[in-house]
Amino acid sequence: MKKIGLVGGLSFVSTLEYYRLINELVRAELGGHSSARIVVESLDEKEFLDKQKDDPSEKACEDMIVKAVGNLLNAGAEVIALGANGLHRFEAAIKKAHGIELVNIAEATASVLYEQNITQAGLLGVQATMEGIFYKKQLLNNGITSVIPKISARNYVHEKIISELVLGTFTEETKKEFFTVIEQLINNGAQGIILGCTEIPLLVTESFWQGIPLFSTTKIHCEAIVDIALQA
């Protein structure tokens, strides 16, 4: 089994879920008392958000994530993953600095949607995920176009992720509003909904809504990580 290196802490709420799911998947595959070989570089989310606020170019944030990956490699990690969808916008800088391939969450998600013959998918997440190109590019590589919420709904989803979900607060009121946004995406042609923030599946636990599949990127990512870690 290869040693897994996970950049976490953004947020620690979803990092906990990563640790649980990865170990459950390893045990399901290998049985008995088997568990994952995993090292976590848990970052201070406040430091990241402060850097993001102070430097709109996000160069300081990028440097923080690149350094974190380097720490994992120095700890002997052989499979590298970022435990957050939005952090994948720094993938090019990570590759340049370390010459490695990540277990890319967007690529893994796009592959699952492709296998289910979905050609148009709704995308929820923080603004960098919904409005950026890094996720949409992976989807397009698999023949999938993305549908994002209207700007007011994007602002609502982003704000609730930052002010509630990453702090471990999950309310029925927020869940109801998220489903309102999901319904709008379905009405705009989405054949599936990507829960493109690793905290959203902790709020929206359903696998389907109005007959439309909801995809937990956390679960998909963990499955991809374990698949690679268990390869000979």
Residue pairs with C-beta under 8 A, 6 or more apart in sequence:
1 26
1 30
1 36
1 37
1 229
1 230
2 37
2 78
2 79
2 228
2 229
2 230
2 231
3 37
3 38
3 39
3 76
3 77
3 78
3 79
3 229
4 22
4 36
4 37
4 38
4 39
4 77
4 78
4 79
4 81
4 225
4 229
5 38
5 39
5 40
5 41
5 69
5 72
5 73
5 75
5 77
5 78
5 79
5 80
5 81
6 15
6 18
6 19
6 22
6 38
6 39
6 40
6 41
6 72
6 81
6 82
6 83
6 225
7 40
7 41
7 43
7 65
7 68
7 69
7 72
7 80
7 81
7 82
7 83
7 84
7 87
8 14
8 15
8 18
8 40
8 41
8 42
8 43
8 83
9 15
9 41
9 42
9 43
9 44
9 45
9 83
10 43
10 45
10 48
10 83
10 84
10 87
10 166
11 45
11 84
11 165
11 166
11 167
11 168
11 199
12 42
12 45
13 165
13 166
13 167
13 168
13 199
13 202
14 83
14 84
14 166
14 198
14 199
14 202
14 218
15 40
15 42
15 83
17 198
17 201
17 202
17 218
18 83
18 198
18 218
18 221
18 222
19 38
19 40
21 218
21 219
21 222
22 36
22 38
22 222
22 225
22 226
23 35
23 36
23 38
25 222
25 223
25 226
26 34
26 35
26 36
26 226
26 229
26 230
27 33
27 34
27 35
29 226
29 230
30 230
36 226
36 229
37 229
39 72
39 75
39 76
39 77
41 68
41 69
41 71
41 72
41 75
43 64
43 65
43 68
45 166
47 64
48 61
48 64
49 162
51 58
51 60
51 61
51 64
52 58
52 60
52 61
54 60
55 61
58 89
58 90
61 90
62 90
62 93
65 82
65 87
65 90
65 93
65 94
66 90
66 93
66 94
66 97
66 98
69 80
69 94
69 97
69 98
69 100
70 97
70 98
72 80
73 80
73 98
73 100
78 229
79 103
79 225
79 228
79 229
80 94
80 100
80 101
80 102
80 103
81 102
81 103
81 105
81 221
81 225
82 88
82 90
82 102
82 105
83 198
83 221
84 197
84 198
85 105
85 106
85 125
85 126
85 129
85 135
85 196
85 197
85 198
85 217
86 125
86 126
86 128
86 129
86 197
88 102
88 104
88 105
88 106
88 134
88 135
89 128
89 132
89 134
91 102
91 104
91 134
94 100
94 102
95 101
95 102
103 221
103 224
103 225
103 228
104 138
105 217
105 220
105 221
105 224
106 134
106 135
106 137
106 138
106 139
106 196
107 138
107 141
108 217
108 220
108 221
108 223
108 224
109 138
109 194
109 196
109 215
109 217
109 220
109 221
110 138
110 139
110 141
110 142
110 144
111 142
112 215
112 220
113 121
113 139
113 142
113 144
113 192
113 194
113 215
114 142
114 143
114 144
116 192
116 213
118 144
118 191
118 192
118 213
119 143
119 144
119 145
119 191
120 144
120 145
120 146
120 147
120 189
120 190
120 191
121 139
121 144
121 145
121 146
121 147
121 190
121 191
121 192
121 193
121 194
121 215
122 146
122 147
122 148
122 149
122 182
122 185
122 186
122 188
122 190
122 192
122 193
122 194
123 129
123 130
123 135
123 136
123 139
123 146
123 147
123 148
123 194
123 196
124 130
124 149
124 157
124 178
124 181
124 182
124 185
124 193
124 194
124 195
124 196
124 197
124 200
125 135
125 157
125 161
125 194
125 195
125 196
125 197
125 200
126 157
126 158
126 161
126 162
126 197
127 154
127 155
127 158
129 135
129 196
129 197
130 148
130 149
130 154
130 157
130 158
130 196
131 148
131 154
135 146
135 196
136 146
139 145
139 146
146 194
147 185
147 188
147 189
147 190
148 154
148 185
149 157
149 181
149 184
149 185
150 184
153 181
153 184
156 177
156 181
157 178
157 181
160 174
160 177
160 178
161 197
161 199
161 200
164 170
164 171
164 174
165 174
165 197
165 199
165 200
165 202
165 203
166 199
170 202
170 203
174 203
175 203
175 204
178 200
178 203
178 204
179 204
179 209
182 193
182 204
182 209
182 212
182 214
183 209
183 210
185 193
186 193
186 209
186 210
186 212
190 212
191 212
192 212
192 213
192 214
192 215
193 209
193 212
193 213
193 214
193 215
194 215
194 217
195 201
195 204
195 214
195 215
195 216
195 217
195 218
196 217
197 217
198 217
198 218
198 221
200 216
201 216
201 217
201 218
201 219
204 214
206 214
207 213
207 214
208 214
